């Protein structure tokens, strides 16, 4: 059974709402700036590796103390992405960033009773 099949209908609808909101924002971006084909700007430079390591340590420490936040998780995933130069690995890391952001928005919506 797929992971999506294990979610209840309310969870699936929440995901759909957030992804529709992301789609609408992408459409606004495209309308404003058109198609963009910018360089990735990622590299495994010392500063990026240091930030990645610091974010991972902070996330691990907070998790061990039962105090992990979405900010911890997003920072770790973001700095992992900044260190990737392989297009396939970078794509995978950016999808993880996007998934964390979507999950965070879903949590905000739940807290607000949406």
Secondary structure, 3 states (H helix, E strand, C coil): CCCHHHCCHHHHHHHHHHHHHHHHHHHHHHHHHCCCCCCCCCCCCHHHHHHHHHHHHHHHHHHHCCCCCHHHHHHHHHHHHHCCCCHHHHHHHHHHHHHHHHHHHHHHHHHCCC
